[in-house]
């Protein structure tokens, strides 16, 4: 119990910032244009600065076990298949709806919420593992749902869809910053103070700003419709996925730090990108938006519980 309370103590301030962002946007006194600008700054400048700075010291960081990719993304594949089955069996969804429903069970707020929580609760030792998952996360999961939707629509995957997904992921500021930072880090060089100090200061701002932006985004999407579907998505995301990822990590004999990192990322609430996919494919926008709010609120308790059970 004391371990759980300690994790609540560590994570609570982070979720307070999410709540602050939510209340600020919900008050109606914060213009939407300002929210959009702040969100763009966090995604395009602050978070990339944080991740580049971290990865620029790659040669000094502890080695990352590549088995964590098998544990995390293998778990995603299994849960995605389960999500499609649940969507069809319980809600009578078609193939496109099943794909979006299943994506909600595996795609989390790894950047806006995962990075700050991992840094606060697991420490710097876990950050290379988090960065590695982030690099492959968008490419792997967006490809998975694109294949699933294209198959549902046409009976075969689309090369054009693959190309667009790959291009969008590799040019994303977050992914590009991790790759660039890792490339620099492998040289063994240190960033000059003239560059490293400003990047470090931007990186320090990334954590609180990202949480506030997440709260603002939740206020924008709101709680609209589809409570049954939203509750099912949230249950799969917060309970089933971390359990499956943890089981695979145990089977693979993954070390404790890597296990804690991948299970933490699996235990986070539904990500904003799922809503973007729901809009792109015109399926389940209401339930997905509701699941984002519901799962993020619930994760303020479930994430500390998961970390306590892992002995973090």
FIVOBA-373775 format. One record per residue: residue number from 0; z, x, y of N, C-alpha, C in turn; residue in three letters. Coordinates in steps of 0.05 Angstrom, whole numbers. Example, Ala and Ser with C-alpha at 12.3 -4.5 7.8 and 13.67 -1.06 7.14 Angstrom:
# residues 2
(rec 0 (156 264 -114) (156 246 -90) (156 264 -66) "ala");
(rec 1 (142 257 -45) (143 273 -21) (157 258 1) "ser");
This chain:
# residues 312
(rec 0 (0 17 -24) (0 0 0) (0 17 25) "unk");
(rec 1 (15 39 24) (17 57 47) (-10 70 53) "unk");
(rec 2 (-26 76 31) (-52 88 35) (-71 68 48) "unk");
(rec 3 (-69 42 40) (-86 22 52) (-79 18 82) "unk");
(rec 4 (-53 18 88) (-45 15 116) (-54 39 132) "unk");
(rec 5 (-54 62 120) (-63 86 135) (-93 83 141) "unk");
(rec 6 (-109 73 122) (-137 70 126) (-142 48 147) "unk");
(rec 7 (-126 27 147) (-129 6 168) (-123 18 195) "unk");
(rec 8 (-103 36 196) (-96 49 221) (-118 66 232) "unk");
(rec 9 (-132 80 214) (-154 97 222) (-179 81 230) "unk");
(rec 10 (-185 59 215) (-209 44 220) (-206 23 242) "unk");
(rec 11 (-182 13 246) (-178 -9 265) (-189 -3 293) "unk");
(rec 12 (-184 21 305) (-195 25 332) (-225 24 333) "unk");
(rec 13 (-238 31 311) (-267 29 310) (-277 0 311) "unk");
(rec 14 (-264 -17 296) (-271 -45 296) (-263 -59 322) "unk");
(rec 15 (-242 -49 335) (-235 -59 361) (-257 -54 381) "unk");
(rec 16 (-270 -31 379) (-293 -26 397) (-317 -45 390) "unk");
(rec 17 (-321 -51 365) (-341 -71 357) (-334 -98 370) "unk");
(rec 18 (-309 -106 368) (-300 -131 380) (-304 -131 410) "unk");
(rec 19 (-298 -108 423) (-301 -106 452) (-330 -110 460) "unk");
(rec 20 (-348 -98 445) (-377 -102 450) (-385 -131 447) "unk");
(rec 21 (-375 -143 426) (-381 -171 420) (-372 -189 443) "unk");
(rec 22 (-347 -185 452) (-335 -202 473) (-349 -197 500) "unk");
(rec 23 (-357 -172 505) (-370 -166 529) (-397 -180 531) "unk");
(rec 24 (-412 -179 509) (-439 -193 509) (-436 -223 508) "unk");
(rec 25 (-416 -233 493) (-412 -262 491) (-402 -274 517) "unk");
(rec 26 (-391 -258 535) (-380 -269 560) (-402 -279 578) "unk");
(rec 27 (-427 -270 574) (-449 -278 590) (-451 -263 616) "unk");
(rec 28 (-433 -244 621) (-433 -229 646) (-448 -202 643) "unk");
(rec 29 (-457 -196 619) (-471 -171 614) (-501 -178 609) "unk");
(rec 30 (-518 -170 627) (-546 -177 624) (-559 -166 599) "unk");
(rec 31 (-576 -182 587) (-590 -174 562) (-605 -148 566) "unk");
(rec 32 (-617 -144 589) (-632 -120 594) (-614 -95 593) "unk");
(rec 33 (-590 -98 603) (-571 -75 602) (-563 -69 573) "unk");
(rec 34 (-559 -90 557) (-552 -87 529) (-575 -72 514) "unk");
(rec 35 (-599 -81 520) (-623 -69 507) (-625 -39 515) "unk");
(rec 36 (-620 -33 540) (-622 -5 549) (-600 12 537) "unk");
(rec 37 (-576 2 535) (-554 17 522) (-560 22 493) "unk");
(rec 38 (-570 1 479) (-577 3 451) (-598 25 447) "unk");
(rec 39 (-618 24 464) (-640 44 462) (-629 72 467) "unk");
(rec 40 (-611 75 486) (-600 102 491) (-584 112 467) "unk");
(rec 41 (-568 94 454) (-552 103 431) (-570 112 408) "unk");
(rec 42 (-591 95 402) (-609 101 380) (-626 125 385) "unk");
(rec 43 (-636 128 410) (-656 148 416) (-644 175 426) "unk");
(rec 44 (-619 174 436) (-608 198 449) (-581 206 436) "unk");
(rec 45 (-561 188 438) (-534 196 431) (-531 202 401) "unk");
(rec 46 (-539 183 384) (-536 187 355) (-554 211 345) "unk");
(rec 47 (-579 213 354) (-595 237 346) (-582 263 355) "unk");
(rec 48 (-569 263 379) (-556 288 388) (-533 295 370) "unk");
(rec 49 (-517 275 362) (-495 279 343) (-504 290 317) "unk");
(rec 50 (-525 278 305) (-534 286 279) (-549 313 280) "unk");
(rec 51 (-564 318 301) (-577 344 304) (-556 366 306) "unk");
(rec 52 (-535 362 322) (-514 382 325) (-501 388 299) "unk");
(rec 53 (-495 367 284) (-482 370 258) (-499 386 239) "unk");
(rec 54 (-525 378 236) (-542 391 217) (-551 419 226) "unk");
(rec 55 (-549 425 252) (-556 451 261) (-538 473 250) "unk");
(rec 56 (-514 465 240) (-496 483 228) (-497 481 197) "unk");
(rec 57 (-520 473 187) (-523 467 159) (-514 491 141) "unk");
(rec 58 (-520 515 150) (-514 539 134) (-484 543 131) "unk");
(rec 59 (-468 531 150) (-439 534 150) (-425 511 136) "unk");
(rec 60 (-440 489 130) (-428 466 118) (-427 468 88) "unk");
(rec 61 (-408 453 75) (-407 454 46) (-432 443 33) "unk");
(rec 62 (-440 453 10) (-464 443 -3) (-462 414 -11) "unk");
(rec 63 (-485 400 -10) (-485 372 -17) (-497 368 -45) "unk");
(rec 64 (-484 353 -62) (-493 348 -89) (-515 327 -88) "unk");
(rec 65 (-539 334 -97) (-562 315 -96) (-558 291 -114) "unk");
(rec 66 (-538 292 -132) (-533 269 -149) (-524 244 -133) "unk");
(rec 67 (-515 249 -109) (-506 227 -93) (-529 208 -86) "unk");
(rec 68 (-554 219 -84) (-577 202 -80) (-583 184 -103) "unk");
(rec 69 (-579 194 -127) (-582 178 -151) (-561 156 -152) "unk");
(rec 70 (-536 163 -146) (-515 144 -146) (-519 122 -126) "unk");
(rec 71 (-526 130 -101) (-529 110 -80) (-554 93 -84) "unk");
(rec 72 (-577 106 -86) (-602 91 -87) (-607 78 -115) "unk");
(rec 73 (-596 90 -136) (-596 76 -162) (-580 51 -160) "unk");
(rec 74 (-557 52 -147) (-541 28 -143) (-556 7 -126) "unk");
(rec 75 (-570 16 -106) (-586 -2 -89) (-607 -17 -105) "unk");
(rec 76 (-621 -2 -123) (-642 -14 -139) (-630 -35 -158) "unk");
(rec 77 (-608 -29 -170) (-595 -48 -189) (-586 -73 -174) "unk");
(rec 78 (-573 -69 -151) (-563 -92 -135) (-586 -108 -123) "unk");
(rec 79 (-608 -95 -115) (-631 -109 -105) (-642 -128 -127) "unk");
(rec 80 (-644 -118 -151) (-654 -135 -173) (-635 -158 -178) "unk");
(rec 81 (-609 -153 -177) (-589 -175 -180) (-592 -195 -158) "unk");
(rec 82 (-596 -185 -133) (-599 -203 -110) (-623 -222 -113) "unk");
(rec 83 (-645 -212 -123) (-668 -229 -127) (-662 -250 -148) "unk");
(rec 84 (-648 -243 -169) (-641 -262 -189) (-622 -284 -178) "unk");
(rec 85 (-602 -276 -163) (-583 -295 -150) (-598 -313 -131) "unk");
(rec 86 (-616 -302 -115) (-631 -318 -95) (-648 -339 -109) "unk");
(rec 87 (-660 -332 -131) (-677 -351 -146) (-660 -372 -160) "unk");
(rec 88 (-639 -363 -174) (-623 -380 -191) (-605 -399 -176) "unk");
(rec 89 (-592 -389 -155) (-573 -406 -140) (-585 -422 -117) "unk");
(rec 90 (-606 -411 -105) (-616 -423 -80) (-646 -431 -82) "unk");
(rec 91 (-658 -426 -105) (-686 -434 -109) (-705 -421 -89) "unk");
(rec 92 (-700 -396 -82) (-717 -382 -63) (-743 -373 -75) "unk");
(rec 93 (-764 -371 -58) (-789 -359 -67) (-787 -329 -66) "unk");
(rec 94 (-809 -315 -73) (-808 -286 -76) (-801 -272 -50) "unk");
(rec 95 (-813 -280 -28) (-807 -268 -2) (-778 -272 6) "unk");
(rec 96 (-768 -296 4) (-741 -302 11) (-721 -286 -7) "unk");
(rec 97 (-728 -284 -33) (-712 -268 -51) (-710 -239 -42) "unk");
(rec 98 (-732 -228 -33) (-733 -200 -24) (-715 -196 0) "unk");
(rec 99 (-717 -213 20) (-700 -211 43) (-670 -215 36) "unk");
(rec 100 (-665 -235 20) (-638 -240 10) (-626 -215 -4) "unk");
(rec 101 (-642 -203 -22) (-633 -180 -37) (-629 -156 -19) "unk");
(rec 102 (-646 -153 1) (-643 -131 20) (-617 -132 35) "unk");
(rec 103 (-608 -157 42) (-583 -160 55) (-559 -150 39) "unk");
(rec 104 (-562 -149 13) (-541 -139 -5) (-539 -109 -7) "unk");
(rec 105 (-559 -95 4) (-559 -66 0) (-564 -50 26) "unk");
(rec 106 (-572 -63 48) (-578 -48 72) (-556 -51 93) "unk");
(rec 107 (-542 -30 99) (-518 -31 116) (-523 -18 143) "unk");
(rec 108 (-502 -21 160) (-502 -8 186) (-493 21 183) "unk");
(rec 109 (-509 37 169) (-501 65 163) (-499 82 187) "unk");
(rec 110 (-516 77 207) (-516 94 231) (-495 85 251) "unk");
(rec 111 (-496 60 259) (-478 50 280) (-449 49 270) "unk");
(rec 112 (-444 42 245) (-417 39 235) (-409 61 215) "unk");
(rec 113 (-428 69 198) (-422 88 177) (-415 116 188) "unk");
(rec 114 (-430 125 208) (-425 152 219) (-397 153 232) "unk");
(rec 115 (-390 134 250) (-363 136 262) (-340 133 241) "unk");
(rec 116 (-343 115 222) (-321 111 202) (-318 135 184) "unk");
(rec 117 (-341 146 175) (-340 169 158) (-328 193 172) "unk");
(rec 118 (-335 196 197) (-324 219 213) (-294 216 217) "unk");
(rec 119 (-285 191 222) (-256 186 228) (-239 187 203) "unk");
(rec 120 (-250 177 180) (-233 174 157) (-237 196 135) "unk");
(rec 121 (-261 206 133) (-267 226 112) (-270 254 123) "unk");
(rec 122 (-274 256 150) (-276 283 162) (-304 295 161) "unk");
(rec 123 (-306 318 173) (-332 331 175) (-344 339 148) "unk");
(rec 124 (-327 343 128) (-337 351 102) (-356 330 90) "unk");
(rec 125 (-352 305 97) (-368 283 86) (-394 279 101) "unk");
(rec 126 (-397 290 125) (-419 284 142) (-446 293 131) "unk");
(rec 127 (-449 316 117) (-475 323 105) (-484 302 85) "unk");
(rec 128 (-465 292 69) (-472 271 50) (-482 246 64) "unk");
(rec 129 (-468 238 85) (-476 215 101) (-504 219 113) "unk");
(rec 130 (-508 243 124) (-534 249 136) (-557 248 116) "unk");
(rec 131 (-551 258 92) (-572 258 71) (-580 229 63) "unk");
(rec 132 (-560 212 61) (-566 184 54) (-581 171 77) "unk");
(rec 133 (-574 176 102) (-587 164 124) (-617 172 125) "unk");
(rec 134 (-623 197 119) (-651 206 119) (-668 190 99) "unk");
(rec 135 (-657 186 75) (-673 172 55) (-669 142 55) "unk");
(rec 136 (-649 132 70) (-642 104 68) (-665 86 78) "unk");
(rec 137 (-674 90 102) (-694 72 113) (-720 74 97) "unk");
(rec 138 (-729 98 91) (-754 101 76) (-752 88 49) "unk");
(rec 139 (-731 93 34) (-728 82 7) (-726 52 7) "unk");
(rec 140 (-708 41 24) (-702 13 22) (-724 -4 36) "unk");
(rec 141 (-736 7 58) (-758 -8 70) (-782 -8 51) "unk");
(rec 142 (-787 14 37) (-809 14 18) (-803 -6 -5) "unk");
(rec 143 (-779 -6 -14) (-771 -25 -35) (-777 -54 -28) "unk");
(rec 144 (-768 -62 -4) (-771 -90 4) (-801 -96 11) "unk");
(rec 145 (-815 -76 21) (-843 -79 27) (-859 -84 1) "unk");
(rec 146 (-854 -68 -19) (-867 -72 -45) (-860 -99 -56) "unk");
(rec 147 (-834 -107 -54) (-826 -132 -65) (-839 -156 -52) "unk");
(rec 148 (-841 -155 -25) (-854 -176 -10) (-884 -177 -15) "unk");
(rec 149 (-897 -154 -14) (-925 -153 -18) (-932 -163 -46) "unk");
(rec 150 (-916 -156 -66) (-921 -166 -93) (-917 -196 -95) "unk");
(rec 151 (-897 -206 -81) (-893 -235 -81) (-916 -250 -67) "unk");
(rec 152 (-927 -237 -47) (-949 -251 -32) (-976 -248 -45) "unk");
(rec 153 (-982 -223 -55) (-1009 -217 -64) (-1011 -209 -93) "unk");
(rec 154 (-988 -204 -106) (-989 -196 -134) (-993 -166 -137) "unk");
(rec 155 (-994 -151 -114) (-996 -122 -115) (-986 -110 -89) "unk");
(rec 156 (-976 -85 -91) (-967 -72 -66) (-990 -64 -48) "unk");
(rec 157 (-985 -61 -23) (-1005 -54 -3) (-1002 -26 6) "unk");
(rec 158 (-1024 -9 5) (-1023 18 14) (-1019 19 45) "unk");
(rec 159 (-1030 -1 58) (-1026 -3 87) (-997 -7 94) "unk");
(rec 160 (-983 -24 78) (-955 -28 82) (-939 -3 77) "unk");
(rec 161 (-946 13 56) (-932 38 51) (-936 58 74) "unk");
(rec 162 (-961 60 84) (-967 78 106) (-951 71 131) "unk");
(rec 163 (-950 46 138) (-936 37 162) (-906 43 159) "unk");
(rec 164 (-895 38 135) (-867 44 130) (-861 73 133) "unk");
(rec 165 (-877 90 120) (-872 119 121) (-874 130 150) "unk");
(rec 166 (-894 121 164) (-898 130 192) (-874 121 210) "unk");
(rec 167 (-866 96 206) (-844 86 223) (-818 101 217) "unk");
(rec 168 (-813 108 192) (-788 122 185) (-788 150 195) "unk");
(rec 169 (-809 165 190) (-810 193 198) (-810 198 228) "unk");
(rec 170 (-819 178 243) (-819 180 273) (-794 168 285) "unk");
(rec 171 (-776 157 269) (-751 145 279) (-733 168 290) "unk");
(rec 172 (-722 165 314) (-706 187 326) (-683 196 308) "unk");
(rec 173 (-670 178 293) (-648 186 277) (-657 204 254) "unk");
(rec 174 (-677 195 239) (-687 211 217) (-699 237 227) "unk");
(rec 175 (-714 236 248) (-726 261 259) (-705 281 268) "unk");
(rec 176 (-683 271 279) (-662 289 288) (-648 303 265) "unk");
(rec 177 (-644 288 243) (-631 300 219) (-649 321 208) "unk");
(rec 178 (-675 315 205) (-694 334 193) (-697 359 211) "unk");
(rec 179 (-699 355 237) (-701 377 256) (-676 394 256) "unk");
(rec 180 (-653 381 256) (-628 396 255) (-624 412 230) "unk");
(rec 181 (-632 400 207) (-630 414 181) (-649 438 181) "unk");
(rec 182 (-673 434 191) (-692 457 192) (-681 480 209) "unk");
(rec 183 (-669 473 232) (-657 494 248) (-633 506 234) "unk");
(rec 184 (-617 489 221) (-593 499 208) (-599 519 186) "unk");
(rec 185 (-622 516 172) (-629 534 150) (-637 561 160) "unk");
(rec 186 (-642 564 186) (-649 590 197) (-624 608 199) "unk");
(rec 187 (-600 595 199) (-575 610 202) (-568 618 231) "unk");
(rec 188 (-585 609 249) (-580 615 278) (-560 595 290) "unk");
(rec 189 (-549 602 312) (-531 584 327) (-545 574 352) "unk");
(rec 190 (-539 549 359) (-550 539 384) (-539 553 408) "unk");
(rec 191 (-555 561 428) (-544 573 452) (-527 553 467) "unk");
(rec 192 (-507 562 481) (-488 545 495) (-502 526 514) "unk");
(rec 193 (-523 535 526) (-538 519 546) (-549 494 533) "unk");
(rec 194 (-555 495 507) (-566 472 492) (-544 459 476) "unk");
(rec 195 (-528 475 462) (-508 464 444) (-486 448 458) "unk");
(rec 196 (-477 457 481) (-455 442 495) (-464 415 505) "unk");
(rec 197 (-487 411 518) (-496 384 525) (-500 366 501) "unk");
(rec 198 (-511 377 479) (-515 361 455) (-488 352 443) "unk");
(rec 199 (-469 370 444) (-442 363 433) (-429 341 450) "unk");
(rec 200 (-432 342 476) (-421 322 493) (-434 295 488) "unk");
(rec 201 (-460 295 485) (-475 270 479) (-466 260 452) "unk");
(rec 202 (-462 278 433) (-453 269 406) (-426 257 407) "unk");
(rec 203 (-408 267 424) (-381 255 426) (-382 227 437) "unk");
(rec 204 (-402 222 455) (-405 195 466) (-417 175 446) "unk");
(rec 205 (-431 186 425) (-446 169 407) (-428 150 391) "unk");
(rec 206 (-404 160 384) (-387 144 366) (-377 118 380) "unk");
(rec 207 (-364 120 403) (-355 95 416) (-378 77 425) "unk");
(rec 208 (-399 90 436) (-421 74 446) (-435 59 423) "unk");
(rec 209 (-438 71 400) (-452 58 378) (-437 34 368) "unk");
(rec 210 (-411 35 369) (-394 13 360) (-396 -10 380) "unk");
(rec 211 (-396 -4 405) (-398 -25 426) (-426 -38 424) "unk");
(rec 212 (-447 -22 420) (-474 -33 417) (-475 -51 393) "unk");
(rec 213 (-463 -43 371) (-463 -60 347) (-450 -88 354) "unk");
(rec 214 (-427 -87 367) (-415 -113 375) (-432 -130 393) "unk");
(rec 215 (-446 -117 411) (-464 -132 429) (-487 -145 413) "unk");
(rec 216 (-497 -129 393) (-518 -140 377) (-509 -164 361) "unk");
(rec 217 (-485 -163 350) (-475 -186 335) (-472 -211 353) "unk");
(rec 218 (-465 -207 378) (-463 -230 396) (-490 -242 402) "unk");
(rec 219 (-511 -224 403) (-538 -234 408) (-548 -251 385) "unk");
(rec 220 (-543 -241 360) (-554 -256 337) (-538 -281 331) "unk");
(rec 221 (-512 -279 335) (-495 -303 332) (-493 -314 304) "unk");
(rec 222 (-478 -335 301) (-474 -349 276) (-490 -375 277) "unk");
(rec 223 (-511 -377 263) (-529 -400 267) (-529 -419 243) "unk");
(rec 224 (-537 -409 220) (-542 -428 198) (-539 -414 171) "unk");
(rec 225 (-541 -430 149) (-542 -418 122) (-517 -405 113) "unk");
(rec 226 (-494 -420 115) (-469 -408 108) (-467 -401 78) "unk");
(rec 227 (-478 -417 61) (-477 -411 32) (-492 -385 26) "unk");
(rec 228 (-516 -384 36) (-532 -360 31) (-519 -335 44) "unk");
(rec 229 (-509 -339 68) (-496 -317 83) (-471 -307 68) "unk");
(rec 230 (-455 -325 57) (-431 -318 42) (-439 -303 17) "unk");
(rec 231 (-461 -311 4) (-470 -297 -21) (-480 -269 -14) "unk");
(rec 232 (-495 -266 8) (-504 -240 16) (-480 -222 22) "unk");
(rec 233 (-461 -232 37) (-437 -216 44) (-421 -208 20) "unk");
(rec 234 (-418 -226 0) (-403 -219 -24) (-417 -197 -40) "unk");
(rec 235 (-443 -199 -42) (-458 -178 -56) (-456 -151 -41) "unk");
(rec 236 (-458 -152 -14) (-458 -128 1) (-430 -114 1) "unk");
(rec 237 (-409 -130 5) (-382 -118 8) (-368 -113 -18) "unk");
(rec 238 (-376 -126 -40) (-361 -123 -65) (-379 -112 -87) "unk");
(rec 239 (-402 -123 -91) (-418 -115 -114) (-431 -88 -110) "unk");
(rec 240 (-443 -83 -87) (-456 -57 -83) (-437 -34 -84) "unk");
(rec 241 (-414 -34 -70) (-396 -11 -73) (-386 -7 -102) "unk");
(rec 242 (-382 -29 -116) (-373 -26 -144) (-395 -13 -161) "unk");
(rec 243 (-420 -21 -158) (-442 -9 -173) (-446 20 -166) "unk");
(rec 244 (-445 27 -140) (-449 54 -132) (-426 72 -142) "unk");
(rec 245 (-402 62 -140) (-379 76 -151) (-381 82 -181) "unk");
(rec 246 (-391 61 -196) (-394 64 -225) (-414 86 -231) "unk");
(rec 247 (-437 86 -217) (-457 107 -221) (-447 134 -214) "unk");
(rec 248 (-431 136 -192) (-420 161 -183) (-401 172 -205) "unk");
(rec 249 (-386 155 -217) (-368 163 -238) (-383 172 -263) "unk");
(rec 250 (-404 158 -270) (-420 165 -293) (-434 192 -289) "unk");
(rec 251 (-442 198 -264) (-456 223 -258) (-436 246 -254) "unk");
(rec 252 (-410 240 -253) (-391 261 -247) (-392 272 -219) "unk");
(rec 253 (-398 255 -200) (-401 263 -172) (-374 272 -162) "unk");
(rec 254 (-372 294 -146) (-347 304 -135) (-334 283 -117) "unk");
(rec 255 (-308 285 -112) (-294 265 -96) (-305 260 -68) "unk");
(rec 256 (-311 281 -53) (-320 277 -25) (-346 262 -25) "unk");
(rec 257 (-365 270 -42) (-391 256 -43) (-388 227 -53) "unk");
(rec 258 (-370 223 -72) (-365 196 -82) (-354 178 -60) "unk");
(rec 259 (-334 189 -45) (-323 173 -23) (-344 167 -2) "unk");
(rec 260 (-361 186 4) (-382 181 24) (-401 159 16) "unk");
(rec 261 (-412 160 -9) (-432 141 -17) (-420 113 -21) "unk");
(rec 262 (-396 112 -31) (-383 86 -34) (-376 74 -7) "unk");
(rec 263 (-367 90 12) (-362 80 39) (-387 68 51) "unk");
(rec 264 (-410 82 49) (-435 72 60) (-443 46 46) "unk");
(rec 265 (-438 44 20) (-445 20 5) (-427 -3 13) "unk");
(rec 266 (-403 2 23) (-383 -19 28) (-386 -31 56) "unk");
(rec 267 (-404 -20 73) (-406 -30 100) (-421 -57 101) "unk");
(rec 268 (-418 -70 124) (-431 -96 128) (-461 -95 130) "unk");
(rec 269 (-473 -119 129) (-502 -121 130) (-513 -109 156) "unk");
(rec 270 (-535 -93 153) (-546 -79 176) (-565 -96 193) "unk");
(rec 271 (-568 -87 218) (-586 -100 237) (-615 -100 227) "unk");
(rec 272 (-623 -80 212) (-650 -78 203) (-658 -100 184) "unk");
(rec 273 (-638 -112 171) (-645 -134 153) (-654 -158 169) "unk");
(rec 274 (-642 -162 192) (-651 -184 210) (-679 -179 220) "unk");
(rec 275 (-685 -154 226) (-712 -147 235) (-732 -153 213) "unk");
(rec 276 (-725 -147 188) (-742 -153 165) (-745 -183 162) "unk");
(rec 277 (-723 -198 165) (-725 -227 162) (-744 -239 182) "unk");
(rec 278 (-744 -228 207) (-763 -238 227) (-791 -229 220) "unk");
(rec 279 (-794 -205 211) (-821 -194 204) (-834 -212 182) "unk");
(rec 280 (-818 -220 162) (-829 -235 140) (-824 -265 143) "unk");
(rec 281 (-812 -273 166) (-808 -301 171) (-793 -315 148) "unk");
(rec 282 (-769 -304 142) (-754 -314 119) (-724 -310 124) "unk");
(rec 283 (-708 -331 122) (-679 -329 122) (-667 -317 148) "unk");
(rec 284 (-679 -321 171) (-668 -309 195) (-640 -319 200) "unk");
(rec 285 (-635 -345 198) (-608 -356 203) (-587 -345 184) "unk");
(rec 286 (-591 -347 158) (-571 -336 139) (-566 -307 143) "unk");
(rec 287 (-587 -291 148) (-584 -262 152) (-567 -257 177) "unk");
(rec 288 (-573 -270 199) (-557 -266 223) (-528 -274 219) "unk");
(rec 289 (-523 -295 205) (-496 -304 199) (-482 -283 181) "unk");
(rec 290 (-497 -272 161) (-485 -253 143) (-477 -227 158) "unk");
(rec 291 (-493 -220 178) (-486 -196 194) (-459 -199 207) "unk");
(rec 292 (-454 -222 220) (-429 -226 234) (-406 -228 213) "unk");
(rec 293 (-411 -244 192) (-390 -249 172) (-382 -223 158) "unk");
(rec 294 (-402 -208 149) (-396 -184 133) (-383 -162 151) "unk");
(rec 295 (-392 -159 176) (-380 -139 193) (-351 -145 199) "unk");
(rec 296 (-345 -171 204) (-317 -179 209) (-300 -174 184) "unk");
(rec 297 (-310 -182 160) (-295 -179 136) (-292 -149 128) "unk");
(rec 298 (-311 -133 135) (-309 -104 128) (-287 -90 143) "unk");
(rec 299 (-276 -102 164) (-254 -89 178) (-229 -87 159) "unk");
(rec 300 (-229 -104 139) (-207 -103 119) (-217 -91 92) "unk");
(rec 301 (-241 -98 84) (-251 -88 58) (-257 -58 58) "unk");
(rec 302 (-267 -47 80) (-272 -18 81) (-247 -2 78) "unk");
(rec 303 (-225 -8 94) (-200 7 89) (-190 4 60) "unk");
(rec 304 (-194 -20 49) (-185 -24 21) (-200 -6 2) "unk");
(rec 305 (-227 -5 5) (-243 12 -12) (-235 42 -9) "unk");
(rec 306 (-231 51 16) (-223 78 21) (-196 84 8) "unk");
(rec 307 (-178 65 10) (-152 69 -2) (-154 71 -33) "unk");
(rec 308 (-170 54 -45) (-174 55 -74) (-187 81 -83) "unk");
(rec 309 (-204 93 -65) (-217 118 -71) (-199 142 -66) "unk");
(rec 310 (-175 137 -54) (-157 159 -48) (-167 177 -26) "unk");
(rec 311 (-182 165 -7) (-193 180 15) (-171 189 34) "unk");
